[in-house]
Amino acid sequence: MPVEERGLTSGAKREGGKGMATGESLTGSQRVRRLQTVLHVKAKEEPGRRFHALCDKVWREDFLLEAWRLARRNGGQPGVDGESFRDIEAYGVERWLGELSRDLREGTYAPKPVRQVLIPKKQPGKSRPLGIPTVRDRVAQTSAMLVLGPIFEADLEPEQYGYRPEQSALDAVRRIHRLLNRGHKEVVDGDLTNYFGEIPHAELMKSVARRVSDGRLLGLIKAWLTMPVEEDDGKGGKRRTNRARRERKGVPQGSPASPTLSNIYMRRFILGWKKLGFAQHFCAEIVSYADDFCVLGKAPAAEMLAAVTWLMGRLKLTVNDQKTRCLRCPEEPMEFLGYRFGWNYRPSRGQAYIGNRPSKASVQSICRGISELTQSRHVLKEPAHVVAALNRRISGWAQYFCLGQVTPGYEAIDAHATKRLRQWLCRKHKVRGGKFVRFPSERLWDEYGLKRLARTTKGLPWAKA
C-alpha cells in the first residue's frame, strides 16, 4: 500500500469520532476531502517530505468526478476541439471520465493546444491574453490540483491571500488596514510585468519537485506548461505558436493549474524577503494577492523598492517601473484590490482617521455596468428581468466592497441605479414628462424591487467606520 494511502487509513482512525462515516458509506466528494485532509496534515507535519505516490490519485474515479463537477460549475467556452460540457453530457459523463482515466493511467493522455482570446483591460485599447484549454484538459488539471493543492497549501506563506481556500482579497484589505494603523506607512505599491507569462519553468519545477517526487505527475505539469497556443492570425484564420516551450517560461492564464503554480512561485519572493533579512531590516511586511502585491514598512519606500527590484531580478521577474509607486500613506492615498486607503473623515464630527473605502474607479466601474444593463437596446425586456439583472450586479459588487467607509459609494450607486432605471422605464412606456411623479424612487425600490444599498449599512459594525 502506498504511503499516502496508509496515511489515509491512519488519519481516518485518528478522526474516527462521533458520527464519523465508515469508508464504505463515504461519497466520492467525501473521499476526496478525506484524502486531501490527510495530505495537508502530513505536509504540515513534515515540511521536508516529498510525496511519491500521487499520480494514481489523479486518475481515480472519485477525483475525476469531483474535478468534473468543479469544471462544470465554472462553465466556460469549449477549447480548440469544440467539445462543450453539453456534448459530454450527451455522450455520457461516466463513459467520458472513464476514457480520460484510462488515458491518464496508460500514459496515452496528451494535452491539446490552448485557445487564446484577448480580454479588454480597464485601459482603453489594452488587453490581456486568456487561455481556454479543452474541457478534457481542464478536468485533468483540476484533478491534479485537487491532489497537489492541499500539499502546497501547507507551505504557502501567511502573506499570500490569493487562490486559497480560507483566504480572500478582503483578508488582504483588512491586513493592510491593520498595518497602516500600526505605523507601517511607507508603501511600495508593486506591479510586475507579465508575471504569469514570465515565470521560468526550471525554477518553478524545482519548487514543485521540492515536494513532489512522482515523475509521472511532474511530467504532466511540464506538459501543461508547454501547451501550444492557438490564436487568430489577423486574416480570419488560426495559427499555433509555442512561446512557452521556446522560451521555457510562462504559466497559461485561465488554466486550472495556473493559480496553484503561480502561488508556488510567488512564495519564493515572500520567503526570500524574510530569509534574507529584508523584513526585519525594513520592519516591513508583504501583502500579496496573486500577482498583485504591496510592501508596507517603516523604512523609506525607495530603499524597500530597491530591495524588491533586486530580489525579483534573482527570480527572473521584472518590476514594472511605470506602474510601481513609492508613497507614504495616508498622506498619499494608495489603491489595492479595488479599495482606497488613506484619510477618511467621520460624517458627524469631520474627524480624520486612517481607513479604507471603495475606490473611485471601482464605483465608476459598477456604474458603467448599471448603464450597460439599462441601455435602449434592452427596452423590449420585461422590467422584472432588467431589475433582477441590476440586483445581481449590484449585490455582487456590494458583497465584495463591504469594508470601511462604504456609505458614500453605496449612495452614489443607489442614485445612479434609480436614475438609469427611471430613464429605462420612461423609454419603455414612452413617458415624456412627469417622470419623477410616475416613477419616484420609492416606487422603484418598493414596487419594482430595485436593490438599495445605502440602507443595508444600518446596524452593521463594518459600515460604521
Secondary structure by P-SEA (a helix, b strand, c coil): ccaaaaaaaaaaaaaccccccccccccaaaaaaaaaaaaaaaaaacccccccccccccccaaaaaaaaaaaaabbbbbccccccaaaaaaacaaaaaaaaaaaaaaccccccbbbbbbbbcccccbbbbbbbccaaaaaaaaaaaaaaaaaaaaccccccccccccccaaaaaaaaaaaaaaccccccccccccccccccaaaaaaaaacccccaaaaaaaaaaabbbbbbbccccbbbbbbccccccccccccccaaaaaaaaaaaaaaaaaaaacccccccbbbbbccccccccccccaaaaaaaaaaaaaaaccccccccbbbbccccbbbbcccccccccccccccbbbbbccccaaaaaaaaaaaaaaaccccccccaaaaaaaaaaaaaaaaaaaccccaaaaaaaaaaaaaaaaaaaaaaaacccccccccccaaaaacccccccccccccccccccc
